[in-house]
């Protein structure tokens, strides 16, 4: 039986991006064993995935474990150097990946690096071509157990057509900000009396507290720091729409097939945007940043670390997009 190892990602959102690759590999080698090495922050995304046999947490001992399994094919979904290095050190015969970060010599099946020209999912899927595996579409996916699915259904049964609001992100340049967000939601609620629910981690508590102070009864419920990641996925799945920055909840919403409205600052929807019929990506940088600074942000500093463009993006510009899905 064919044994395949896939080197995944670290973070939640990034891990979601590898799910089309996993699906394609399993459908090509129907009876194969697929093991995934992934960063601990993202492994919950892969639970219940029927295409995966084993999920292995990437740690200091992972190389010795990989060596002991004698994999036939190794695929690195991550474009970081360590992915190719693990495959090479484990002496896996077929090693496929993107030729990025000067790691091409470690791979014997590789594809070109086009970071700024295509979506990250397309980049990940491109590694299948040198090993003659057809892709199975770009749709990301997350699987829930029956019990997990029931949790979200029960949690959201009284919130028909709910709009989930997530104001957090890993860095400030992805956050729309409390002033703009509260103004936007207030404007929306005056148009449509739809249940507004706040979500997020403990890092988003200040945002949610301030939103409730500013908006009062407009906020139907606040799930911030009250759900684990699997519960959050289920709640998102049973909601109608989500609005937020380039962060995990947006990508979870996209994978769950609900309306996903992304507000992008220094990251590009071309690379990280939600995709499909129920998606809207609003790009502040394209409208409110000059070409020189935008180039410097993307290619030199890898993120401008400010919210200059997002500050200029008025709530009234975003409102029509939300209204269009209701």
Backbone bond lengths (Angstrom), bond angles and torsions (degrees), N, CA, C in turn:
res aa  C-N    CA-C-N  psi(-1)  N-CA   C-N-CA  omega(-1)  CA-C   N-CA-C  phi
1 X - - - 1.460 - - 1.529 109.89 -
2 X 1.330 115.97 133.92 1.460 121.39 179.90 1.525 110.95 -63.99
3 X 1.338 115.81 131.64 1.462 120.82 177.72 1.520 109.16 -114.72
4 X 1.324 115.55 122.78 1.467 121.45 -173.85 1.514 110.29 -123.23
5 X 1.315 115.45 134.27 1.465 121.70 176.45 1.520 108.96 -112.80
6 X 1.320 116.42 131.52 1.463 122.16 175.24 1.525 108.88 -116.70
7 X 1.324 116.17 125.59 1.463 120.92 174.85 1.527 107.31 -89.15
8 X 1.314 115.64 115.46 1.455 121.45 -175.56 1.516 113.61 -90.53
9 X 1.311 115.73 -147.28 1.466 122.90 -173.81 1.527 111.16 -112.29
10 X 1.336 115.09 -166.47 1.456 120.47 179.57 1.521 112.93 -111.14
11 X 1.319 116.48 -46.50 1.456 120.95 -171.37 1.519 112.35 -96.74
12 X 1.318 116.32 167.32 1.457 122.20 -174.83 1.521 111.55 -61.06
13 X 1.338 116.68 -55.66 1.457 120.21 -177.96 1.507 112.67 -59.63
14 X 1.331 116.79 -43.19 1.470 120.96 179.77 1.526 111.69 -63.74
15 X 1.328 116.46 -37.08 1.460 120.03 -179.95 1.525 111.30 -65.30
16 X 1.320 116.78 -35.65 1.467 120.44 176.21 1.524 110.53 -58.21
17 X 1.328 116.43 -36.19 1.466 120.77 -176.59 1.526 113.67 -65.97
18 X 1.325 118.89 -17.81 1.470 119.70 -178.64 1.522 112.41 -89.42
19 X 1.337 118.87 -6.50 1.466 120.12 -174.29 1.535 113.68 -64.96
20 X 1.338 120.81 -34.75 1.475 117.90 175.35 1.528 112.78 -63.76
21 X 1.324 116.84 -32.70 1.466 121.10 177.53 1.524 110.55 -65.03
22 X 1.313 116.26 -46.76 1.465 120.76 -179.66 1.525 110.44 -58.92
23 X 1.313 115.99 -46.08 1.463 121.11 -179.58 1.533 111.62 -60.78
24 X 1.318 116.40 -44.55 1.465 120.69 -178.44 1.526 111.50 -63.47
25 X 1.319 116.62 -42.48 1.469 120.48 -179.93 1.525 110.98 -63.33
26 X 1.330 115.71 -44.12 1.471 119.87 -178.64 1.523 111.20 -65.24
27 X 1.313 117.83 -37.72 1.461 120.34 -178.88 1.532 111.70 -73.90
28 X 1.320 116.97 -24.36 1.466 120.75 176.43 1.527 110.55 -77.71
29 X 1.336 116.06 -50.00 1.464 121.61 177.15 1.531 107.82 -105.53
30 X 1.300 116.86 82.09 1.458 122.17 -168.79 1.531 113.51 -56.61
31 X 1.304 117.22 -38.74 1.469 120.75 -175.61 1.523 113.53 -101.04
32 X 1.316 116.64 16.66 1.468 119.93 -176.55 1.520 112.20 -78.05
33 X 1.314 114.96 165.38 1.466 122.55 169.84 1.528 107.35 -100.19
34 X 1.324 116.59 127.60 1.469 121.25 177.28 1.515 109.11 -118.23
35 X 1.322 115.87 118.05 1.465 122.38 173.12 1.525 108.84 -109.51
36 X 1.317 115.90 144.86 1.464 121.73 -179.11 1.518 109.75 -120.88
37 X 1.326 116.12 128.21 1.467 121.40 169.13 1.527 107.00 -98.21
38 X 1.322 116.76 122.57 1.461 119.38 -175.13 1.520 110.67 -142.58
39 X 1.330 116.12 152.88 1.454 120.91 174.21 1.514 110.20 -63.85
40 X 1.316 116.83 147.32 1.465 121.38 -172.55 1.527 112.49 -62.53
41 X 1.336 117.94 -28.17 1.463 119.83 -178.04 1.522 112.46 -67.90
42 X 1.324 116.96 -23.99 1.457 119.49 -175.61 1.520 116.02 -106.30
43 X 1.336 117.80 -3.15 1.465 118.60 -171.28 1.524 113.36 -65.99
44 X 1.328 118.44 -27.16 1.460 119.64 -179.52 1.526 112.15 -63.98
45 X 1.305 116.82 -23.73 1.467 120.98 176.92 1.527 110.84 -65.37
46 X 1.314 117.33 -29.99 1.464 122.08 -173.64 1.531 113.94 -89.83
47 X 1.312 117.49 -9.70 1.467 120.23 -178.83 1.527 110.76 -63.91
48 X 1.303 116.08 144.78 1.473 124.23 -179.67 1.529 113.12 71.76
49 X 1.344 117.71 2.51 1.461 120.00 178.54 1.534 108.81 -71.04
50 X 1.345 117.70 117.72 1.470 119.98 -173.61 1.520 114.27 -71.14
51 X 1.327 117.53 -10.29 1.464 120.51 -178.15 1.532 112.26 -90.14
52 X 1.323 117.26 -8.24 1.465 121.61 -174.66 1.519 110.94 -105.63
53 X 1.335 115.87 135.00 1.462 120.56 175.91 1.529 112.33 -90.00
54 X 1.343 115.59 -45.66 1.466 119.21 -178.09 1.529 109.97 -140.57
55 X 1.329 115.56 138.40 1.462 122.20 173.95 1.526 107.61 -108.02
56 X 1.316 115.84 122.26 1.464 121.70 -174.96 1.531 108.49 -114.66
57 X 1.313 116.54 124.93 1.460 120.89 179.10 1.519 109.37 -75.94
58 X 1.318 116.23 129.20 1.465 120.11 178.49 1.530 109.68 -73.28
59 X 1.336 115.40 117.77 1.454 121.57 177.38 1.525 108.94 -145.80
60 X 1.316 117.40 -168.73 1.470 121.59 -175.94 1.531 113.02 -67.70
61 X 1.321 117.42 -18.41 1.467 120.78 -176.47 1.522 113.56 -102.20
62 X 1.334 116.48 2.50 1.459 118.89 -171.17 1.531 112.94 -66.33
63 X 1.330 118.06 -32.86 1.461 120.29 -178.34 1.524 111.47 -62.02
64 X 1.308 117.64 -45.86 1.467 121.04 -179.46 1.525 110.65 -62.68
65 X 1.323 116.37 -36.85 1.461 120.23 177.97 1.527 110.47 -64.85
66 X 1.328 116.27 -45.01 1.467 120.81 -179.64 1.526 110.79 -61.77
67 X 1.316 116.14 -43.38 1.463 120.13 179.99 1.520 112.14 -57.49
68 X 1.315 116.33 -35.25 1.468 121.02 -175.17 1.531 113.39 -74.97
69 X 1.340 117.43 -11.68 1.465 120.41 -172.62 1.531 114.10 -97.40
70 X 1.317 117.59 -12.69 1.474 121.43 176.45 1.537 113.05 53.15
71 X 1.295 115.81 59.76 1.461 120.62 179.63 1.531 110.95 -71.55
72 X 1.325 115.56 147.28 1.463 121.49 178.10 1.532 111.58 -85.10
73 X 1.328 115.98 -38.73 1.463 121.70 -178.42 1.520 108.88 -131.95
74 X 1.329 115.43 137.39 1.452 120.83 173.60 1.523 109.42 -121.84
75 X 1.321 116.89 131.73 1.464 122.02 179.65 1.516 108.36 -125.44
76 X 1.313 116.46 126.08 1.452 119.20 176.16 1.522 109.60 -101.65
77 X 1.333 115.53 111.55 1.469 120.97 177.93 1.525 110.29 -77.21
78 X 1.323 115.94 -32.00 1.452 119.46 176.69 1.528 110.22 -73.36
79 X 1.318 115.86 145.86 1.465 120.13 177.79 1.531 111.87 -92.97
80 X 1.330 116.49 2.28 1.458 120.76 179.60 1.537 110.85 -74.82
81 X 1.321 116.23 157.43 1.464 122.19 -175.43 1.529 111.86 -60.24
82 X 1.330 117.47 -38.52 1.463 120.15 -173.09 1.523 112.33 -61.26
83 X 1.354 117.68 -30.27 1.460 120.23 -178.69 1.516 112.18 -61.34
84 X 1.334 116.02 -50.40 1.461 120.48 178.53 1.524 110.93 -67.29
85 X 1.314 116.04 -35.90 1.462 120.81 -179.57 1.532 111.74 -62.11
86 X 1.328 116.94 -42.16 1.467 120.51 178.82 1.527 111.28 -61.95
87 X 1.313 116.37 -43.70 1.465 120.04 -179.74 1.524 111.26 -63.96
88 X 1.327 115.66 -40.92 1.469 120.96 -178.16 1.533 110.91 -68.49
89 X 1.321 116.07 -46.11 1.465 120.10 -178.37 1.530 111.58 -66.34
90 X 1.327 116.58 -29.28 1.465 120.49 178.57 1.523 112.17 -80.87
91 X 1.348 116.79 -5.28 1.468 123.28 177.73 1.529 112.68 59.35
92 X 1.324 114.99 40.10 1.463 119.91 176.15 1.529 108.23 -73.64
93 X 1.324 119.48 129.25 1.479 121.49 -171.83 1.521 114.62 -58.87
94 X 1.328 117.43 -45.66 1.465 121.05 179.41 1.524 108.14 -109.52
95 X 1.339 115.48 119.87 1.468 120.58 -175.18 1.532 108.52 -125.23
96 X 1.333 116.32 109.53 1.462 121.06 -174.11 1.512 111.22 -113.18
97 X 1.340 115.33 142.43 1.460 119.96 178.29 1.511 111.94 178.89
98 X 1.318 115.32 179.46 1.457 121.62 177.97 1.529 109.08 -84.22
99 X 1.309 116.07 138.91 1.462 122.03 -179.86 1.530 109.43 -80.80
100 X 1.339 115.04 74.80 1.464 121.61 -179.03 1.515 110.08 -121.79
101 X 1.337 116.20 162.24 1.472 123.17 177.39 1.533 112.39 51.80
102 X 1.321 117.16 36.96 1.472 123.21 175.29 1.521 112.82 58.04
103 X 1.313 116.90 32.55 1.464 120.14 -175.97 1.522 113.31 -106.55
104 X 1.329 116.58 6.90 1.453 120.73 -175.59 1.515 114.33 -57.33
105 X 1.329 118.14 -32.21 1.467 121.04 -178.65 1.525 112.07 -66.83
106 X 1.318 118.28 -15.73 1.460 121.94 178.95 1.528 112.58 -87.49
107 X 1.329 116.05 -10.85 1.459 122.03 -176.20 1.529 110.28 -112.49
108 X 1.321 117.33 144.13 1.467 119.30 175.14 1.531 112.43 -110.85
109 X 1.319 117.30 -0.53 1.460 123.95 171.74 1.529 106.33 -136.34
110 X 1.315 116.67 106.94 1.469 117.89 -172.27 1.514 112.02 -140.26
111 X 1.319 114.05 159.33 1.453 121.77 178.84 1.524 109.09 -129.54
112 X 1.321 116.20 163.30 1.464 119.98 -173.25 1.525 111.92 -75.51
113 X 1.314 115.03 156.25 1.469 124.17 -177.28 1.528 108.46 -95.93
114 X 1.341 116.38 116.61 1.467 121.12 -178.29 1.529 109.43 -130.25
115 X 1.315 116.07 54.85 1.462 120.58 -171.48 1.522 113.31 -53.81
116 X 1.296 118.13 -43.78 1.458 121.20 -171.92 1.526 113.04 -92.81
117 X 1.333 116.98 12.40 1.467 120.20 -175.40 1.531 113.50 -122.25
118 X 1.320 118.48 -7.14 1.458 119.49 -177.63 1.530 110.68 -155.70
119 X 1.311 115.24 165.76 1.459 121.29 -179.71 1.522 110.06 -67.56
120 X 1.322 116.05 150.25 1.461 120.90 -178.77 1.527 111.51 -60.55
121 X 1.331 117.82 -34.70 1.466 120.05 177.02 1.525 110.67 -63.47
122 X 1.333 116.72 -40.21 1.466 119.86 177.83 1.522 111.60 -65.14
123 X 1.326 116.26 -37.20 1.467 120.59 176.20 1.523 110.58 -62.59
124 X 1.329 116.54 -45.55 1.463 120.91 179.92 1.531 110.94 -63.32
125 X 1.327 116.10 -44.29 1.464 119.99 -178.99 1.527 112.86 -68.22
126 X 1.322 116.53 -23.56 1.467 119.51 -178.04 1.522 112.70 -62.09
127 X 1.331 117.97 -23.28 1.463 120.58 -178.26 1.529 112.16 -70.79
128 X 1.335 116.77 -12.40 1.464 119.44 179.68 1.524 112.59 -77.17
129 X 1.325 116.31 -26.31 1.465 119.81 -175.75 1.527 113.07 -60.31
130 X 1.340 119.70 -45.42 1.476 119.05 -179.77 1.527 114.49 -65.28
131 X 1.349 116.44 -17.23 1.475 118.71 178.58 1.532 110.44 -109.58
132 X 1.352 115.28 17.21 1.466 122.35 170.51 1.534 113.82 59.58
133 X 1.326 115.68 39.77 1.461 120.87 174.54 1.520 108.47 -109.96
134 X 1.334 116.39 125.31 1.460 120.49 179.79 1.522 110.23 -77.04
135 X 1.328 116.04 143.91 1.462 119.48 176.99 1.527 109.43 -75.31
136 X 1.327 115.40 160.09 1.458 121.48 -178.58 1.528 109.91 -120.84
137 X 1.313 116.01 38.57 1.459 120.46 -178.82 1.514 112.42 93.67
138 X 1.326 115.46 166.10 1.466 121.38 -175.22 1.522 113.19 -97.95
139 X 1.338 117.54 -3.04 1.456 120.18 -174.48 1.525 111.65 -64.98
140 X 1.324 115.47 127.08 1.458 120.46 173.16 1.522 108.83 -81.75
141 X 1.326 116.72 161.04 1.462 118.85 -176.96 1.521 111.09 -154.62
142 X 1.337 114.14 150.03 1.467 122.09 175.67 1.520 107.02 -134.40
143 X 1.323 117.10 138.75 1.456 121.55 -177.05 1.527 110.74 -111.08
144 X 1.325 115.44 143.64 1.456 122.08 179.09 1.526 109.74 -122.92
145 X 1.308 116.23 150.01 1.460 120.09 171.38 1.530 108.56 -74.30
146 X 1.303 116.08 166.67 1.471 120.17 178.89 1.526 111.04 -59.54
147 X 1.313 116.47 -40.58 1.462 120.61 179.90 1.525 111.30 -66.92
148 X 1.318 116.61 -41.52 1.463 120.42 178.31 1.523 110.92 -64.61
149 X 1.309 116.67 -40.96 1.456 120.98 179.55 1.527 111.06 -63.50
150 X 1.308 115.65 -39.16 1.465 121.18 179.35 1.529 111.36 -64.90
151 X 1.327 116.91 -34.20 1.466 120.78 178.87 1.527 110.87 -58.36
152 X 1.322 117.03 -49.86 1.463 120.73 -178.86 1.516 112.39 -66.32
153 X 1.336 115.46 -38.75 1.459 119.56 178.39 1.521 110.98 -59.33
154 X 1.328 116.13 -46.61 1.468 120.45 -179.48 1.525 112.05 -68.22
155 X 1.314 116.28 -37.71 1.462 120.86 -178.46 1.526 111.55 -65.74
156 X 1.320 116.21 -33.98 1.462 120.34 -173.08 1.526 114.13 -105.93
157 X 1.306 118.76 4.77 1.466 120.66 -173.65 1.530 112.35 -63.13
158 X 1.326 117.70 -26.13 1.468 120.49 -179.22 1.529 112.74 -96.23
159 X 1.334 116.60 4.91 1.466 120.09 -176.77 1.534 109.99 -121.46
160 X 1.314 115.88 71.16 1.447 120.96 -178.56 1.530 110.54 -65.04
161 X 1.335 115.30 133.56 1.474 122.60 178.27 1.529 113.18 60.12
162 X 1.311 117.82 29.98 1.464 121.32 -176.09 1.523 112.71 -60.90
163 X 1.329 114.71 143.62 1.463 121.94 171.14 1.519 108.09 -104.12
164 X 1.320 116.61 118.56 1.466 121.64 175.66 1.519 108.84 -87.00
165 X 1.323 116.04 138.36 1.467 121.79 -179.87 1.517 109.02 -120.98
166 X 1.319 115.70 123.75 1.467 120.94 176.80 1.521 108.71 -123.91
167 X 1.321 116.27 116.51 1.459 120.38 -176.78 1.509 114.96 -100.31
168 X 1.318 117.63 -2.41 1.456 120.66 -175.31 1.520 113.38 -91.46
169 X 1.333 115.11 172.01 1.463 123.22 175.69 1.522 107.54 -174.96
170 X 1.319 116.16 166.50 1.466 120.13 -176.79 1.520 113.01 -66.13
171 X 1.343 116.91 -26.94 1.459 118.70 178.72 1.523 110.41 -142.96
172 X 1.299 115.43 158.51 1.456 121.73 -172.37 1.518 112.84 -60.56
173 X 1.306 117.89 -31.33 1.460 121.48 -176.93 1.534 113.05 -70.71
174 X 1.340 117.07 -2.03 1.460 121.50 175.05 1.532 112.05 -107.04
175 X 1.329 117.60 -1.91 1.465 120.68 -173.03 1.517 111.40 -102.61
176 X 1.316 115.12 129.28 1.458 120.14 -178.97 1.525 111.95 -71.13
177 X 1.312 118.32 -26.45 1.465 121.28 174.53 1.510 113.26 98.90
178 X 1.332 115.27 148.91 1.462 121.70 -174.20 1.524 112.34 -64.95
179 X 1.324 117.88 -40.99 1.467 120.09 -177.86 1.529 110.54 -62.90
180 X 1.321 116.98 -51.39 1.454 120.82 -178.89 1.524 112.28 -65.75
181 X 1.335 115.71 -42.12 1.463 118.86 -177.73 1.528 111.69 -65.51
182 X 1.320 116.82 -44.00 1.468 119.63 -179.15 1.527 110.62 -64.45
183 X 1.312 116.82 -39.17 1.461 121.09 178.01 1.528 110.39 -65.33
184 X 1.323 116.49 -42.56 1.463 121.62 179.77 1.525 111.28 -61.74
185 X 1.329 116.98 -48.15 1.462 121.00 -177.16 1.525 110.80 -67.48
186 X 1.322 117.19 -36.71 1.459 120.92 176.86 1.531 110.63 -61.84
187 X 1.324 116.45 -44.47 1.466 121.48 178.67 1.533 110.61 -63.22
188 X 1.322 115.64 -42.62 1.459 119.59 -179.38 1.522 111.29 -64.91
189 X 1.323 116.51 -43.60 1.464 120.27 -176.45 1.527 111.85 -65.44
190 X 1.300 116.29 -31.29 1.459 119.45 177.32 1.525 111.49 -67.63
191 X 1.323 116.11 -26.98 1.460 121.51 177.50 1.530 111.79 -85.38
192 X 1.329 115.92 -42.10 1.460 122.09 -176.36 1.530 109.31 -135.15
193 X 1.294 116.67 116.54 1.475 120.46 -179.48 1.532 109.72 -80.88
194 X 1.325 113.69 67.37 1.461 122.15 -178.47 1.533 109.04 -97.42
195 X 1.339 118.72 141.25 1.472 119.49 176.34 1.529 111.86 -56.99
196 X 1.325 116.15 126.57 1.465 122.73 177.74 1.523 107.89 -105.71
197 X 1.325 116.47 123.70 1.464 120.79 -178.10 1.524 109.69 -125.42
198 X 1.319 115.44 130.74 1.456 121.36 179.63 1.525 109.82 -90.87
199 X 1.320 116.20 139.38 1.459 121.34 176.23 1.528 109.06 -132.50
200 X 1.315 115.98 162.41 1.457 120.39 177.63 1.512 111.48 154.34
201 X 1.318 115.31 179.26 1.462 122.51 178.90 1.525 109.61 -96.87
202 X 1.319 115.88 -174.06 1.462 119.51 179.00 1.526 111.92 -62.24
203 X 1.324 116.71 -25.22 1.465 120.58 177.78 1.518 112.24 -69.60
204 X 1.332 117.41 -13.93 1.462 121.89 -177.64 1.522 112.96 -102.88
205 X 1.319 117.58 8.61 1.463 120.57 -176.91 1.530 112.28 -63.10
206 X 1.315 117.68 -40.17 1.464 119.92 178.69 1.523 110.87 -62.05
207 X 1.330 116.10 -40.44 1.464 120.87 178.02 1.523 110.63 -61.99
208 X 1.328 116.86 -48.89 1.465 119.73 -177.01 1.525 111.85 -66.63
209 X 1.330 117.19 -39.05 1.466 120.30 178.90 1.526 110.90 -62.73
210 X 1.320 116.29 -42.27 1.462 120.17 -179.72 1.528 111.11 -69.75
211 X 1.328 117.16 -36.91 1.461 120.43 176.70 1.526 110.58 -60.85
212 X 1.317 116.95 -42.26 1.467 120.73 -179.73 1.526 111.25 -68.07
213 X 1.318 116.86 -36.14 1.463 120.20 177.15 1.524 111.10 -64.17
214 X 1.317 115.63 -41.31 1.456 120.38 -175.97 1.526 112.99 -78.30
215 X 1.342 116.53 -34.17 1.462 120.11 -170.61 1.528 114.37 -108.62
216 X 1.330 117.01 -15.43 1.464 120.04 175.92 1.515 113.38 56.46
217 X 1.340 116.85 -125.52 1.463 122.53 -174.78 1.518 114.43 -70.36
218 X 1.331 117.22 -5.94 1.468 119.89 174.37 1.530 109.82 -61.68
219 X 1.336 115.63 -32.77 1.467 120.63 179.53 1.525 108.80 -82.83
220 X 1.326 116.14 113.27 1.468 121.00 -177.58 1.523 111.84 -74.37
221 X 1.337 116.85 -34.26 1.465 120.48 -179.66 1.522 108.96 -162.98
222 X 1.321 114.59 160.65 1.456 121.28 -179.16 1.515 108.90 -133.34
223 X 1.335 116.24 111.68 1.461 121.70 179.95 1.526 112.16 -100.53
224 X 1.308 117.20 10.27 1.465 120.55 -176.78 1.527 110.93 -59.52
225 X 1.328 115.48 126.45 1.468 123.58 178.72 1.529 112.76 61.32
226 X 1.333 117.58 23.45 1.459 121.00 179.91 1.528 112.37 -115.12
227 X 1.326 117.01 -4.12 1.465 121.07 -176.28 1.519 110.37 -127.72
228 X 1.332 116.38 141.78 1.465 117.54 168.84 1.527 107.87 -79.65
229 X 1.312 117.34 174.50 1.460 120.01 -171.29 1.527 111.93 -64.40
230 X 1.321 118.66 -36.70 1.459 120.47 179.85 1.531 110.86 -69.97
231 X 1.323 117.11 -36.89 1.461 120.68 175.55 1.524 110.68 -66.31
232 X 1.326 115.68 -40.12 1.464 119.94 178.02 1.524 110.91 -61.29
233 X 1.316 116.81 -43.66 1.466 120.48 178.31 1.531 110.39 -57.44
234 X 1.315 116.49 -44.56 1.458 120.53 -178.72 1.519 111.99 -65.53
235 X 1.332 116.80 -40.52 1.467 120.93 177.05 1.524 110.41 -63.09
236 X 1.318 116.71 -43.57 1.464 120.40 178.53 1.525 110.46 -62.40
237 X 1.313 116.86 -43.44 1.459 121.21 -179.17 1.529 111.69 -57.47
238 X 1.317 116.77 -36.21 1.464 121.19 -176.23 1.533 112.63 -97.29
239 X 1.319 116.51 18.23 1.457 121.74 173.67 1.524 109.31 -103.34
240 X 1.311 115.95 175.11 1.462 120.58 -177.87 1.520 112.03 -96.63
241 X 1.338 115.85 -41.42 1.468 119.67 -176.39 1.514 110.02 -153.20
242 X 1.323 115.09 157.80 1.469 121.79 176.21 1.517 108.77 -137.69
243 X 1.327 115.47 140.66 1.455 120.74 172.69 1.521 108.89 -125.53
244 X 1.331 116.29 135.77 1.458 120.56 -179.18 1.514 110.52 -177.63
245 X 1.312 115.32 -179.89 1.449 120.85 179.00 1.520 112.21 -83.51
246 X 1.325 115.30 -171.97 1.462 122.06 178.50 1.525 108.19 -73.75
247 X 1.326 115.32 83.02 1.458 121.30 -177.50 1.520 109.28 -148.41
248 X 1.329 116.49 173.98 1.460 121.57 -172.54 1.531 114.50 -52.54
249 X 1.349 120.43 -47.08 1.466 118.74 -178.01 1.526 114.07 -58.08
250 X 1.328 118.02 -36.35 1.456 120.38 177.47 1.530 110.56 -61.40
251 X 1.319 116.64 -44.23 1.460 120.81 -177.74 1.530 111.60 -73.77
252 X 1.333 116.64 -29.70 1.463 120.01 173.24 1.531 109.69 -65.98
253 X 1.334 116.27 -45.61 1.465 121.06 178.78 1.519 110.94 -57.73
254 X 1.328 116.50 -43.55 1.457 121.65 179.14 1.528 110.71 -62.10
255 X 1.345 116.43 -42.52 1.466 120.76 179.29 1.527 111.98 -68.49
256 X 1.332 116.67 -27.68 1.469 121.13 -179.62 1.524 112.37 -86.32
257 X 1.326 117.12 -7.67 1.451 120.90 174.61 1.516 116.08 80.79
258 X 1.348 117.89 20.42 1.463 119.60 174.42 1.528 108.72 -97.17
259 X 1.320 117.38 169.79 1.459 120.20 178.43 1.530 109.72 -62.11
260 X 1.323 115.35 126.76 1.468 121.77 -174.40 1.524 108.85 -123.35
261 X 1.334 116.14 111.77 1.457 121.99 -177.47 1.521 108.58 -110.71
262 X 1.324 116.69 110.56 1.456 121.66 -176.44 1.516 112.32 -104.06
263 X 1.325 116.01 133.02 1.460 122.21 175.42 1.526 107.39 -107.23
264 X 1.331 116.83 112.93 1.457 121.61 -171.55 1.520 111.72 -107.38
265 X 1.330 114.50 132.69 1.453 121.49 176.12 1.509 111.10 -102.22
266 X 1.328 117.74 -96.10 1.470 120.13 -175.20 1.520 113.84 -89.76
267 X 1.338 118.57 -2.04 1.460 120.22 173.77 1.532 109.62 -101.48
268 X 1.319 115.99 157.39 1.454 121.08 -172.54 1.525 112.26 -100.92
269 X 1.344 117.81 127.36 1.465 119.89 173.30 1.527 112.58 -58.36
270 X 1.332 116.53 -29.06 1.457 120.10 176.41 1.520 111.08 -53.89
271 X 1.327 116.23 -36.75 1.460 121.60 -176.93 1.528 112.27 -96.99
272 X 1.340 117.10 -41.86 1.462 120.94 -170.45 1.527 114.31 -119.82
273 X 1.315 118.02 6.69 1.456 120.40 -175.25 1.519 113.91 -70.01
274 X 1.343 114.77 156.58 1.464 120.36 171.48 1.524 108.24 -69.38
275 X 1.337 115.83 149.40 1.468 119.17 -176.00 1.526 110.78 -134.05
276 X 1.330 115.04 149.86 1.452 120.41 179.75 1.516 111.69 122.49
277 X 1.316 116.32 -179.06 1.458 121.84 -175.32 1.525 113.32 -68.36
278 X 1.318 117.53 -26.57 1.463 120.87 -175.13 1.532 111.75 -104.96
279 X 1.298 117.24 38.81 1.466 120.03 -176.58 1.521 111.53 -128.75
280 X 1.329 114.30 145.38 1.463 122.27 174.36 1.528 107.14 -137.55
281 X 1.315 117.43 125.03 1.461 122.40 176.98 1.527 109.21 -114.78
282 X 1.318 115.35 120.50 1.466 121.60 -178.04 1.520 107.74 -107.05
283 X 1.319 116.82 118.09 1.469 121.57 -170.27 1.533 110.68 -108.92
284 X 1.324 115.92 103.17 1.463 120.63 -179.46 1.520 111.90 -68.42
285 X 1.314 116.49 -38.01 1.463 120.38 -174.52 1.521 112.23 -63.65
286 X 1.323 115.92 -36.73 1.459 120.51 -178.18 1.529 111.48 -62.32
287 X 1.338 116.36 -33.54 1.461 121.02 -176.03 1.520 113.23 -95.69
288 X 1.328 116.52 -32.19 1.461 119.34 -170.23 1.528 114.73 -120.63
289 X 1.309 116.99 25.20 1.465 119.66 175.49 1.522 108.30 -135.81
290 X 1.328 116.51 139.70 1.466 118.33 179.36 1.528 110.34 -77.98
291 X 1.310 115.94 160.94 1.467 122.00 -172.51 1.525 112.61 -59.98
292 X 1.342 117.21 -40.09 1.459 120.83 -177.29 1.525 111.10 -67.05
293 X 1.341 115.88 -47.95 1.461 119.08 -179.71 1.522 110.89 -66.06
294 X 1.331 117.04 -37.64 1.453 120.94 179.87 1.534 110.78 -63.92
295 X 1.324 116.69 -41.36 1.462 121.34 177.18 1.523 110.12 -62.73
296 X 1.320 116.47 -44.39 1.467 121.52 179.67 1.528 110.43 -62.48
297 X 1.333 115.28 -40.29 1.456 120.97 -179.55 1.527 111.21 -62.37
298 X 1.318 116.44 -45.86 1.464 120.55 -173.18 1.528 113.24 -81.19
299 X 1.332 117.02 -41.37 1.461 120.19 -170.40 1.530 114.30 -100.23
300 X 1.325 117.28 -26.62 1.465 120.08 -174.84 1.533 111.63 -102.18
301 X 1.340 116.06 -56.69 1.462 119.72 -175.05 1.523 113.36 -90.64
302 X 1.357 116.75 -12.65 1.467 122.03 -177.12 1.522 110.48 55.87
303 X 1.314 115.55 53.84 1.458 122.02 -178.21 1.512 109.95 115.70
304 X 1.327 116.59 129.18 1.470 118.27 -173.47 1.519 112.99 -80.45
305 X 1.348 117.61 -14.34 1.469 122.92 177.79 1.525 112.77 65.31
306 X 1.320 117.68 19.48 1.462 121.15 175.96 1.525 108.46 -129.61
307 X 1.331 115.78 175.22 1.460 119.98 175.34 1.528 109.77 -119.29
308 X 1.327 116.40 31.72 1.464 121.02 -176.62 1.524 111.99 -55.58
309 X 1.328 117.01 -49.63 1.469 119.50 -176.88 1.520 111.46 -71.69
310 X 1.328 117.32 -36.44 1.453 120.33 179.86 1.524 112.03 -67.45
311 X 1.325 117.11 -32.60 1.463 120.62 177.26 1.523 111.26 -62.71
312 X 1.312 116.56 -32.06 1.464 121.08 -177.36 1.527 112.67 -83.97
313 X 1.332 116.27 -14.86 1.458 120.63 -179.88 1.525 109.32 -79.99
314 X 1.306 117.01 105.04 1.457 122.64 -174.26 1.536 111.34 -74.53
315 X 1.336 117.15 143.19 1.470 120.15 175.57 1.526 113.33 -54.69
316 X 1.321 117.25 -34.23 1.462 120.07 -179.56 1.533 111.97 -65.57
317 X 1.335 116.73 -20.18 1.462 120.01 176.21 1.525 111.88 -78.14
318 X 1.317 115.79 -28.39 1.463 121.36 -178.51 1.520 112.13 -87.43
319 X 1.332 117.03 -32.22 1.453 122.09 -175.52 1.537 114.47 -48.69
320 X 1.328 119.10 -47.09 1.476 118.79 -179.35 1.525 114.01 -58.89
321 X 1.335 116.28 -31.55 1.456 119.31 178.79 1.519 111.23 -66.63
322 X 1.344 117.22 -42.35 1.474 119.65 178.49 1.520 110.00 -66.25
323 X 1.317 115.86 -44.72 1.462 119.44 -179.15 1.522 111.58 -60.96
324 X 1.326 116.66 -30.04 1.470 120.02 -176.49 1.526 112.90 -67.67
325 X 1.327 118.27 -18.52 1.467 120.08 -179.54 1.524 111.89 -99.59
326 X 1.346 116.89 -0.98 1.463 121.05 179.85 1.527 111.34 -114.84
